[in-house]
Every structure is written in C-alpha cells, then in structure tokens.
C-alpha cells in the first residue's frame, strides 16, 4: 500500500512538472546562432539547431548542426536578442538514427559538455548552468533537459579535448558540437514571470528581472532589500543591496536610503554630502565652522568639541587652548611663574622673558585710539571752517551797510531839489534789498544807481 502511494505521488509530481515546463515558450526558435568551427562545404550550419526541425537526427537529414573534425574545442551559441528569463533547456543530440547505447560512437562526442548563460558572448563572464561530470557512453541521454532559472541573452554550448589532459574512459579524442535542436524555454517578454509569463516582476527588482517561477528579485535597485525588494535600507546602510554605510548625520539621523546623503546636514566634526569626511585640519564643530586653539605641538584638536587631547602649546590654557596665559604666567598650560618684570616690560607668555613688546591686545587698543583721534580732528576742522565762513559773511554785510550810509551822507550835504528830500529819507530808512546781499561790490553798484537817480532828480 505504501509503495502504491509513493508511486502515485511520483506520477503526480511528474505530471505537474511537465505541465509547468510546457507552459513556457521556446525563446530560441529561429534566433541567430553561431558556431566556432563550421563543417565546410556542407549545409550543417549553426542555425540548424534552432530551426524547429529534429525528426531526422542524422547528418544526411539536414536538420542538425555538425562542427568541423579534429578540433580541440567546440563552441556553439544562440542569441536570444535581449536579456530574458530562462526556465530550462532541452538538447537533442545527433544519433544518426541508430540505437543509442555504448556502441554508438556519437555518444562519446558529448561527454563532458557544458552549458553557460551569459549577457555577453564570452562564456567565462557568464553563469555555468550545467557541466557533465558523471555520464558515460552507456548513460548519457540523447535528449537532455536541464533546469536553469537564470536571466541572460546568450546560451552557450561548449566542449573541449585539450592535448595533455587526461579525460575519463569513453571520451572522444576531439571535441564536437553536433546538435539537432537546442531549445531554450522561458518568458519571451522581459519583466514577467509565472507559468504563463503574465505576472509582472516587482517594481524594485534590478532591471525588473525576477525569478521566473516565484517572482523573487534577482537583485534590488539602490535603496531596497528583501526577497521582492519591498523594504527600504535601514540600520545605517544605503545604496545597491544596502551594502554601503551611512555617514555621521545630524543627531544620528538615518541617511537617504538611496544615495546616502544626510538630509539635515552633518553632526559635529564631519562634513561633505554624505558626512563621511572629518573636519579639515584646524577646524571642528558643527559644519566645521569653528577654529581650533593652539594645541600642543600644533596638533589637530578634537573634531567634535575642539579640545586639545594633549594639552596646550606654550602661552595658552583651557580645554580648547584659546585663552592666553594671564600676567605672571607662561609656558605649557601656563604652569610657569614669570620673574619680576618692570611696569614697562611685561612677561612673555611663551618664553617667560621680560619684553617691551606689546601684546596684540595693546596694539589693537592703540589702533582704536588713533581712529578716534582722527574722527575728532575731522569734527574740529569742520566746526572751525563753518565759524570762519559765518564771520566772513557777516563782515561783508557790515561793510556794505557802512558804504551805503557814507554815500547817503555825502549826497545829503549837497543842495537838492525839494522833491528829492523825500526820496533820500525813504532810501535811508529802507533795508538792503535781498538781491544786494550777494557781495559788497553788488551792494555798492545798486547804491550808486539809487544815488544817481536822486541826484538827477
């Protein structure tokens, strides 16, 4: 009873397998084919293996590819036209329509053959789909089906018989590719999978290539992971296959899952788009915009907080070594006490010697005082000039008035006609006209005009 159940399971499995296999399409049919060593002068070219005819598997039938004789290697390939999903291969070998057993000499010619799937014509850059290491002349089948769930453009048959290499018993002396039909079953349209090739591959599959059976991605586009590439990179990783590490982003944020950029900038001590580069020499902190102090031996301060790990150089103190030694101290970390210096000569913070050289702070103070003196001098000069101008203007007005009064006096002492006395009195009582205040010469000329008028009258 148990044996019957096992047999039933085996039959069901074979039926299902044949159903799945038959659901795929022969995507090699009538495609371009090539072989390394054609048999000259005979109609046995590489295309015979993909023409769909293999009822007569003899040389005379004209339905098989037959390569040249006495070659140490043999290569045949078919170009599918583009990268497609492949499920399995079926190979029909040349039999010359004779019984297929150890007595058939053609069986020896196929022992040790290999099949590659590649995106280029170079088999060594492709995937080894199958390599025969077990068959003998008595066991090799003349129809071989090989499951190979891969993607590729070229399917390559290869065999070799190199001199100096010891091959198993039963192998032929030379290599051949005598193929009556080479069928490649898969999906004729890229980006689909399933028995009927109607299910689209997940959108994040690399080049939209997925397993032809279950739809799992053969690789993910940048930033995604998982069997169907449905998850974004996490855990501090980004990029293709989530294989690259993020930099040090601000507040330990995760970088962009595709290109690794830190969207809100870098944390303290780091710079660059991906925040993978530490601050340049002499800088530290957020955006590397703070300057280090004077660390011991001019060493780089801590990139994050600016502290000098080995202390300060001579003349400076503090965690960041930016504070100069106070008066009376000098040396490393300001630990040394200066000798007594006069009021004019101060203790040098680096060597401890009394020096008359002013510190940079005194120099800055002197520069500020000189600037202030310059401003005050300019103000005083402007005030003085304005006072002089006012004085000069008033003096000219006074001179003009005195000339007017003098002229009136001279004219009034001369005998005048009666009707002119009224005009003289009116003229002496009138203020100077506005247009006569321009200058003394103008005033005098106007005054003379009035006096001449009076005199004439």
C-alpha positions as CSV (number, residue, x, y, z in Angstrom):
1,X,0.0,0.0,0.0
2,X,2.8,2.4,0.9
3,X,4.5,1.7,-2.3
4,X,1.4,2.5,-4.3
5,X,1.1,5.9,-2.6
6,X,4.7,6.8,-3.3
7,X,4.2,5.8,-6.9
8,X,1.1,8.0,-7.1
9,X,3.0,10.9,-5.6
10,X,5.8,10.5,-8.1
11,X,3.3,10.4,-11.0
12,X,1.5,13.5,-9.8
13,X,4.8,15.3,-9.4
14,X,5.9,14.3,-12.9
15,X,2.6,15.5,-14.4
16,X,2.8,18.8,-12.6
17,X,6.4,19.3,-13.7
18,X,5.6,18.5,-17.3
19,X,2.7,21.0,-17.1
20,X,4.9,23.7,-15.8
21,X,7.7,23.0,-18.3
22,X,5.2,23.0,-21.2
23,X,3.8,26.4,-20.1
24,X,7.0,28.3,-21.1
25,X,7.8,29.3,-24.7
26,X,10.9,28.2,-26.8
27,X,12.5,31.6,-26.9
28,X,15.5,30.3,-29.0
29,X,13.4,29.3,-32.0
30,X,14.7,30.8,-35.2
31,X,17.0,33.2,-33.4
32,X,20.6,34.0,-34.6
33,X,23.1,31.2,-33.9
34,X,26.8,30.9,-34.3
35,X,29.5,28.1,-34.0
36,X,33.2,28.3,-33.7
37,X,34.2,25.6,-36.3
38,X,31.5,25.0,-39.0
39,X,31.8,21.9,-41.2
40,X,33.0,23.4,-44.5
41,X,31.1,22.6,-47.7
42,X,28.1,21.1,-46.1
43,X,24.6,22.6,-45.1
44,X,25.1,21.9,-41.4
45,X,25.3,25.4,-40.1
46,X,24.7,26.7,-36.6
47,X,21.1,27.7,-37.4
48,X,20.1,24.1,-37.9
49,X,19.9,23.7,-34.1
50,X,17.2,26.4,-33.7
51,X,15.0,25.8,-36.8
52,X,12.4,23.7,-35.0
53,X,13.2,20.5,-37.1
54,X,14.7,17.4,-35.4
55,X,12.7,14.4,-36.7
56,X,15.8,13.1,-38.6
57,X,18.8,13.3,-36.4
58,X,21.4,12.1,-39.0
59,X,23.9,14.1,-41.0
60,X,22.1,13.3,-44.2
61,X,18.8,14.6,-42.8
62,X,20.0,18.2,-42.9
63,X,18.3,19.1,-39.6
64,X,21.4,19.0,-37.4
65,X,24.4,21.3,-36.7
66,X,27.7,19.5,-37.3
67,X,31.0,21.0,-36.5
68,X,34.4,20.5,-38.1
69,X,36.6,17.5,-37.5
70,X,39.7,17.2,-35.4
71,X,39.2,20.3,-33.2
72,X,40.4,20.5,-29.5
73,X,37.4,22.7,-28.5
74,X,33.9,23.3,-29.8
75,X,31.6,26.3,-29.1
76,X,28.0,26.9,-30.3
77,X,25.7,29.7,-29.1
78,X,22.3,31.2,-29.7
79,X,21.5,34.9,-29.3
80,X,18.0,35.5,-27.7
81,X,18.1,39.1,-28.8
82,X,17.9,40.6,-25.2
83,X,18.2,39.5,-21.6
84,X,15.3,37.2,-20.9
85,X,14.2,34.9,-18.0
86,X,15.1,31.3,-18.7
87,X,13.4,28.3,-17.0
88,X,15.0,25.2,-18.7
89,X,16.9,23.9,-21.7
90,X,16.2,20.8,-23.9
91,X,19.0,19.5,-26.1
92,X,18.5,16.9,-28.9
93,X,21.9,15.2,-29.8
94,X,22.9,13.7,-33.1
95,X,22.3,9.9,-33.1
96,X,22.4,9.2,-36.9
97,X,19.1,7.4,-36.1
98,X,21.0,4.5,-34.7
99,X,20.4,2.7,-31.4
100,X,21.6,4.9,-28.6
101,X,23.9,2.9,-26.4
102,X,27.6,2.5,-25.7
103,X,28.1,1.2,-29.2
104,X,27.0,4.5,-30.8
105,X,30.2,6.5,-31.4
106,X,28.4,9.8,-31.3
107,X,27.7,9.4,-27.5
108,X,31.4,9.8,-26.8
109,X,31.4,13.2,-28.5
110,X,29.1,14.8,-26.0
111,X,30.7,13.5,-22.8
112,X,31.9,16.4,-20.5
113,X,29.9,19.2,-22.3
114,X,28.9,22.4,-20.5
115,X,26.2,25.0,-20.9
116,X,26.6,28.7,-20.0
117,X,24.1,31.6,-19.8
118,X,25.7,35.0,-20.3
119,X,24.9,38.6,-21.1
120,X,27.9,38.6,-23.4
121,X,29.4,36.3,-26.0
122,X,32.1,35.4,-23.5
123,X,31.1,32.3,-21.6
124,X,33.7,32.9,-18.9
125,X,31.8,36.1,-17.9
126,X,28.5,34.2,-17.7
127,X,26.9,31.6,-15.4
128,X,27.8,27.9,-15.7
129,X,24.4,26.4,-15.9
130,X,25.5,22.8,-16.3
131,X,28.7,20.7,-16.5
132,X,28.7,17.0,-17.2
133,X,31.0,15.0,-14.9
134,X,29.0,11.8,-14.5
135,X,27.8,10.5,-17.8
136,X,29.4,7.6,-19.7
137,X,28.8,6.3,-23.2
138,X,26.2,4.0,-21.8
139,X,24.3,6.5,-19.6
140,X,24.3,9.8,-21.5
141,X,20.8,10.5,-22.8
142,X,20.3,11.7,-26.4
143,X,17.6,14.1,-25.2
144,X,18.7,16.2,-22.2
145,X,16.6,18.6,-20.2
146,X,18.4,21.0,-17.9
147,X,16.6,23.3,-15.4
148,X,18.4,26.6,-15.2
149,X,16.5,29.5,-13.6
150,X,18.6,32.4,-14.8
151,X,18.5,35.5,-16.9
152,X,20.7,36.1,-19.9
153,X,21.0,36.9,-23.6
154,X,23.3,34.2,-24.8
155,X,23.0,30.4,-24.2
156,X,26.4,28.7,-25.0
157,X,27.2,25.1,-25.6
158,X,30.9,24.2,-25.0
159,X,33.1,21.1,-25.0
160,X,36.9,20.5,-25.1
161,X,39.6,17.9,-25.6
162,X,42.9,19.6,-24.9
163,X,46.2,17.8,-25.5
164,X,48.0,16.7,-22.4
165,X,44.8,16.5,-20.4
166,X,43.7,13.0,-19.2
167,X,39.9,12.5,-19.8
168,X,37.7,9.7,-18.4
169,X,37.4,6.5,-20.4
170,X,35.0,6.7,-23.2
171,X,35.6,10.3,-24.1
172,X,36.2,11.1,-27.8
173,X,39.6,12.2,-29.0
174,X,38.3,15.5,-30.4
175,X,35.5,18.0,-29.4
176,X,32.3,18.4,-31.4
177,X,29.0,20.3,-31.3
178,X,26.6,18.0,-33.1
179,X,23.2,19.4,-32.1
180,X,20.0,18.6,-33.9
181,X,17.9,21.0,-31.7
182,X,18.7,23.3,-28.8
183,X,15.6,24.6,-27.2
184,X,15.5,27.4,-24.5
185,X,12.3,27.7,-22.6
186,X,11.4,30.9,-20.8
187,X,9.4,34.1,-20.9
188,X,9.5,35.9,-24.3
189,X,9.0,39.4,-22.6
190,X,11.3,40.8,-20.0
191,X,9.9,41.8,-16.6
192,X,7.4,39.0,-16.3
193,X,7.3,35.6,-14.5
194,X,4.9,32.7,-13.8
195,X,3.7,29.7,-15.8
196,X,2.2,31.8,-18.5
197,X,4.6,34.7,-18.1
198,X,1.8,37.1,-17.2
199,X,2.8,38.3,-13.7
200,X,4.9,41.5,-13.6
201,X,8.1,41.4,-11.6
202,X,8.2,43.7,-8.5
203,X,9.0,47.3,-9.5
204,X,12.1,47.5,-7.3
205,X,13.8,44.4,-8.9
206,X,17.1,45.4,-10.5
207,X,16.4,45.8,-14.3
208,X,12.9,44.3,-13.5
209,X,14.5,40.8,-13.5
210,X,12.9,38.3,-11.2
211,X,12.8,34.5,-10.7
212,X,10.8,33.1,-13.5
213,X,8.9,30.8,-11.0
214,X,8.2,32.7,-7.8
215,X,8.9,36.3,-8.8
216,X,11.7,36.9,-6.2
217,X,14.1,39.6,-7.4
218,X,17.5,38.6,-8.7
219,X,18.8,41.9,-7.3
220,X,17.3,45.1,-5.9
221,X,17.7,48.7,-7.2
222,X,19.6,51.0,-4.9
223,X,18.0,51.6,-1.5
224,X,15.9,48.5,-1.3
225,X,16.3,44.9,0.1
226,X,14.2,41.8,0.7
227,X,13.2,38.9,-1.5
228,X,10.9,41.1,-3.5
229,X,12.8,44.3,-2.8
230,X,9.9,45.7,-0.8
231,X,11.9,47.1,2.1
232,X,14.0,50.3,2.2
233,X,17.5,50.1,3.6
234,X,17.8,50.7,7.3
235,X,20.3,50.1,10.1
236,X,22.7,52.8,8.9
237,X,23.0,51.3,5.4
238,X,22.1,52.6,1.9
239,X,22.7,52.0,-1.8
240,X,22.9,48.9,-4.0
241,X,22.0,45.8,-2.0
242,X,22.1,48.1,1.1
243,X,25.8,47.4,1.2
244,X,27.1,50.9,2.0
245,X,27.3,52.6,5.4
246,X,25.8,56.0,6.1
247,X,28.0,58.9,7.3
248,X,27.6,60.7,10.6
249,X,24.3,62.6,10.1
250,X,23.0,65.3,12.4
251,X,21.7,63.9,15.7
252,X,22.3,60.3,14.4
253,X,19.6,60.5,11.7
254,X,19.5,57.8,9.0
255,X,20.9,58.9,5.7
256,X,18.9,58.8,2.5
257,X,18.4,55.1,1.7
258,X,19.3,55.5,-2.0
259,X,22.2,57.9,-2.2
260,X,23.4,58.2,1.4
261,X,23.1,62.0,1.7
262,X,22.3,63.5,5.1
263,X,19.1,65.5,4.6
264,X,19.6,67.8,7.6
265,X,23.4,68.1,7.4
266,X,26.3,66.5,9.4
267,X,26.8,66.1,13.0
268,X,29.6,67.9,14.8
269,X,33.1,67.1,13.4
270,X,32.0,65.9,10.0
271,X,31.5,67.4,6.5
272,X,30.6,66.5,2.9
273,X,27.4,65.5,1.2
274,X,27.4,62.1,2.9
275,X,29.1,63.3,6.1
276,X,31.9,60.8,5.9
277,X,34.8,63.2,6.0
278,X,36.1,64.7,9.2
279,X,36.7,68.4,9.5
280,X,39.8,69.8,7.8
281,X,42.9,70.5,9.8
282,X,42.4,73.4,12.2
283,X,38.6,73.2,12.3
284,X,36.0,71.5,14.4
285,X,32.3,71.5,15.5
286,X,29.0,71.8,13.6
287,X,29.6,72.3,9.9
288,X,33.3,72.5,10.8
289,X,33.0,76.3,11.2
290,X,35.0,76.7,14.4
291,X,38.7,77.1,14.6
292,X,40.9,75.1,16.9
293,X,43.0,76.7,19.6
294,X,46.8,76.4,20.0
295,X,47.2,72.7,20.8
296,X,50.4,71.2,21.9
297,X,52.8,70.7,19.0
298,X,50.2,72.3,16.7
299,X,48.2,69.1,16.8
300,X,44.7,68.9,15.5
301,X,42.0,69.5,18.1
302,X,39.1,67.1,18.7
303,X,36.9,67.3,15.6
304,X,33.7,67.3,17.6
305,X,34.3,69.6,20.7
306,X,37.6,71.3,19.9
307,X,39.5,70.1,23.0
308,X,43.3,69.6,22.7
309,X,43.9,66.0,23.6
310,X,47.5,66.5,24.7
311,X,47.1,69.9,26.3
312,X,48.0,73.4,25.1
313,X,51.1,74.8,23.5
314,X,53.2,77.4,25.3
315,X,51.4,80.5,26.2
316,X,47.9,79.1,26.2
317,X,45.5,77.4,28.6
318,X,41.9,76.0,28.8
319,X,40.3,72.9,27.3
320,X,40.3,74.4,23.8
321,X,43.7,76.3,24.3
322,X,42.3,79.6,23.1
323,X,42.9,81.6,26.3
324,X,46.3,83.3,26.7
325,X,48.2,83.0,29.9
326,X,47.4,85.6,32.5
327,X,50.0,88.2,33.6
328,X,52.7,86.5,35.6
329,X,52.3,83.1,34.0
330,X,53.9,81.5,30.9
331,X,54.9,78.1,29.3
332,X,52.9,74.9,28.7
333,X,49.4,75.3,30.1
334,X,50.6,78.5,31.8
335,X,52.1,76.5,34.6
336,X,55.4,78.5,34.9
337,X,55.7,81.7,37.0
338,X,57.3,84.7,35.5
339,X,60.3,86.5,37.1
340,X,59.7,90.1,38.3
341,X,59.4,92.5,35.4
342,X,59.1,96.3,35.5
343,X,55.8,98.1,34.7
344,X,57.0,98.8,31.2
345,X,58.4,95.4,30.4
346,X,55.9,92.6,30.6
347,X,56.5,88.8,30.9
348,X,56.4,86.9,27.6
349,X,53.7,84.2,27.9
350,X,55.7,81.7,25.8
351,X,59.3,82.1,27.0
352,X,58.8,83.9,30.3
353,X,61.3,86.6,29.4
354,X,60.6,90.3,30.2
355,X,59.8,92.1,27.0
356,X,58.9,95.6,25.9
357,X,56.9,94.3,23.0
358,X,53.3,95.0,23.5
359,X,50.8,92.3,23.1
360,X,48.4,92.1,20.3
361,X,45.6,93.4,22.6
362,X,47.6,96.6,23.3
363,X,48.2,97.1,19.6
364,X,44.5,96.8,18.9
365,X,43.8,99.4,21.6
366,X,46.3,101.8,20.0
367,X,44.7,101.4,16.6
368,X,41.3,102.2,18.1
369,X,42.6,105.3,19.8
370,X,44.2,106.5,16.6
371,X,40.9,106.1,14.8
372,X,39.1,108.0,17.5
373,X,41.6,110.9,17.3
374,X,41.2,111.1,13.6
375,X,37.4,111.3,13.9
376,X,37.6,114.1,16.5
377,X,40.2,116.0,14.4
378,X,37.9,116.0,11.4
379,X,35.0,117.3,13.5
380,X,37.0,120.2,14.9
381,X,38.2,121.1,11.4
382,X,34.7,121.2,10.1
383,X,33.5,123.4,13.0
384,X,36.4,125.8,12.5
385,X,35.7,126.2,8.8
386,X,32.0,126.9,9.5
387,X,32.8,129.6,12.0
388,X,35.2,131.3,9.6
389,X,32.6,131.2,6.8
390,X,29.9,132.8,9.1
391,X,32.4,135.5,10.2
392,X,33.4,136.4,6.6
393,X,29.7,136.6,5.6
394,X,28.8,139.0,8.5
395,X,31.8,141.2,7.8
396,X,30.9,141.7,4.2
397,X,27.3,142.6,5.1
398,X,28.6,145.2,7.6
399,X,31.0,146.8,5.1
400,X,28.2,147.1,2.5
401,X,25.9,148.9,5.0
402,X,28.7,151.3,6.0
403,X,29.3,152.2,2.4
404,X,25.6,152.9,1.9
405,X,25.4,155.2,4.9
406,X,28.5,157.1,3.8
407,X,27.2,157.7,0.3
408,X,23.9,158.9,1.7
409,X,25.7,161.4,3.9
410,X,27.7,162.7,1.1
411,X,24.7,163.2,-1.1
412,X,22.6,164.8,1.6
413,X,25.2,167.6,2.1
414,X,24.8,168.7,-1.5
415,X,22.0,171.1,-2.4
416,X,19.0,169.2,-3.6
417,X,15.7,170.0,-5.1
418,X,12.9,169.9,-2.7
419,X,11.1,166.9,-4.1
420,X,14.3,164.8,-3.7
421,X,14.4,165.1,0.1
422,X,11.6,162.8,0.5
423,X,13.4,160.1,-1.7
424,X,16.6,160.4,0.4
425,X,14.7,160.0,3.6
426,X,12.9,156.9,2.2
427,X,16.1,155.4,0.9
428,X,18.0,155.8,4.2
429,X,15.2,154.1,6.1
430,X,14.9,151.0,3.7
431,X,16.8,147.8,4.5
432,X,19.1,146.4,1.9
433,X,17.3,144.5,-0.9
434,X,17.7,140.7,-0.9
435,X,19.5,140.7,-4.2
436,X,22.0,143.1,-2.9
437,X,23.3,140.8,-0.2
438,X,25.3,138.7,-2.6
439,X,28.5,140.6,-2.1
440,X,29.8,144.0,-1.3
441,X,30.5,145.1,-4.9
442,X,26.9,144.4,-6.0
443,X,25.6,146.4,-3.0
444,X,27.7,149.3,-3.9
445,X,26.7,149.3,-7.5
446,X,23.0,149.3,-6.5
447,X,23.5,152.1,-4.0
448,X,25.2,154.2,-6.7
449,X,22.3,153.6,-9.0
450,X,19.8,155.0,-6.4
451,X,22.1,157.9,-5.6
452,X,22.4,158.8,-9.3
453,X,18.7,158.8,-9.6
454,X,18.3,161.1,-6.7
455,X,21.0,163.4,-7.9
456,X,19.4,163.6,-11.4
457,X,16.1,164.5,-9.8
